[in-house]
Amino acid sequence: MHVTVIGHSCLHIKTRAGTVLIDPWLSGSCYWRSWWHFPPSAEPDEQMFSPDWIYLTHHHFDHFHYPSMRRMDRSAKVMIPRFGVDAMVDEVRSLGFESPQELVHGRIVELGDGVRVASYQYGFDDTTFVVAEDDNVVIDINDCKIRRRSLSQIKRDFGRPTLACKSHSFAQSYPVLYEAEDPEQLRLVSRDTYIDDFHDVMSGLQPEFAVPFGSMAGFLHPESRPVNEHLVTPNMVVDGVAERGGIAGTDVVTMAPGDVWDSEAGFTRSETDWYTDRSRHLEDLLKLHGPKIAERAAREEGAVVDWHHFESYLTRFVRDIPRVFGRRLAPKPFVFHVRSDESTPYWWVSFRSRSVGRSAEPPADRSGITTVPEAVLAEAIDDTILHLVHGSMRIRTALAPDGVQSDLGFWGLAMMWELGYLPLRRSARRRRFWTALLRRHRELIEQIPVVVLRNPVDHLAERFGADV
C-alpha cells in the first residue's frame, strides 16, 4: 500500500486492486476565492485525474470540489456515503458520473485482491473512510466528529489502524471572525479544542501513526486573511499531544503535500518548514493567486441582494423548521446587515415568530449582527448553500449578549434544511432515512440524551469542533 498526501484533505492510495482518490480538491480555490492550498500542493498530472475509485466524504467544497471533479475521467467509479438524504447522488450525477455507488454505514465493501473499504457516517453530513489491504489499515477521519461507540465500531471491524489522518484546526468562522461584549461567548471553541479532540480520538483508535491532516488551507482573500493567525498547525498538534501525555504506542507524524507513507518503505517526507515563516509563504501565494482574487472582486463589485428573493427563501426556511427546533436552538432573531438597503438595512429571520422582515434598526432581542458580501449572500441563496457561508470565512459577526446559541443554531438549522433533513414531514417519509438511522444506532443511542438533556450551546459547540 502506498499513500500520498495530495493536499488539504486529499489522499491518493495505491493498492493491489487499484488507486483510490479521496476528496479531490486538486487545484484552485474554494468558497468564493477564500480558501487556497497551504502548504501549496503540486499541479496535478493527468494520471491524477484517472483513478480507479474516488471517494467523497461529504458535500463541502474543500472535499467535493466541483472544478476538480469536472476534470476526472468519467470511467472512475465514484463512491459516496449513503446518508439519510440523497443530495450527494444528484450532485455527482450532475457532473457526468452516472452511477455513483452509495456506501452503507459500516458495511465493508471488497474492491478486489483483498482490498476492503468502508464508510462510517456520523452527524448529518460527514464520514470517516477506511481503506485496508492485508494488515495495513488507513483511516481518513478528516473533519468527521465521530465519537465513542461509532469509533469503537471501526476498530472492531478492522483492528488496529496503521495510519490515521485527522483534521486539527478551524473550518468555520466561529469564533475567529466574531466579536462579543462578553468574551465568554467566544470561548466555546479554541485551539485547545482541536488538539484535545485529536488527542482523544487518536487515543481511542491507537493507530501506529497519527497524522494531523485535513486542515491544510490558507486564507488569501482580504476578508478571510485574519484567520491565518488563528490556525492550529501540525507542529502545534505534535507538541500538544506530547503535553497531554502522548498516546501509548502511537507516533504523531506530520505530513505535507507530496509526502508519502509506504507499507514497505515507511515515510518519505519533505524537509520544508512551511509554518515558522508562514506569513512569507502566504505572501508568495498571494502574489501568485492575487489576479484571480482581484477578478472575483471585480465580479462582486456593485452586486446587491434582492429583498424579495431573500424573503421568499428564508420564509420557506423558517416555516419548514419544527417549532420546537427553532425555539430551542435559535430563540433570538438572526440579523443580516445589508448595506445596499439604506433605509432598512437590518434583514432578520425569526424562528419564534416564523417570519422574515427588515427594519431601520436591528431587533433588540437579536442574536447578533452578521455581515456577508452581498454577492456571496445572493449566490449562496441562489445555489441553496447558505449554510456554507459560515465556513467561507468571508463573514463578520458581532454577537449580542447571550446570542451565541441562536447564532450557531441558525447556521446548524440552515445546514439541516438545505441538505434535505428538514422539514421532517418530507424526510421521514423516505425509507432511506430510517434505514440509515437504524444502521447508525450506536450514534443514535449516544445522541438522544445529548439532544434532550444537554445545554443547546454545548451541543452546537460540538458541531463546530468541541467535545464538551
Secondary structure, 3 states (H helix, E strand, C coil): CEEEEEECCEEEEEECCEEEEECCCCCCEECCCCEEECCCCCCCCHHHHCCCEEECCCCCCCCCCHHHHHCCCCCCEEEEECCCCCHHHHHHHHCCCCCCEEECCCCCEEEECCEEEEEEEECCCEEEEEEEECCEEEEEEECCCCCHHHHHHHHHHHCCCCEEEECCCCCCCCCCCEEECCHHHHCCCCHHHHHHHHHHHHHHHCCCEEEECCCCEEECCCCCHHHHHHCCCHHHHHHHHHHCCCCCCCEECCCCCCCEEECCCEEECCCCCCCCCHHHHHHHHHHHHHHHHHHHHHHHCCCCCCHHHHHHHHHHHHHHCCHHHHHHHCCCCEEEECCCCCCCCEEEEECCCCEEEEECCCCCCCCEEEECCHHHHHHHHHCCCHHHHHHHCCCEEEECCCCHHHHHHHHHHHHHHHHCCCCHHHHCCCHHHHHHHHHCHHHHHHHHHHHHHCCHHHHHHHHCCCCC
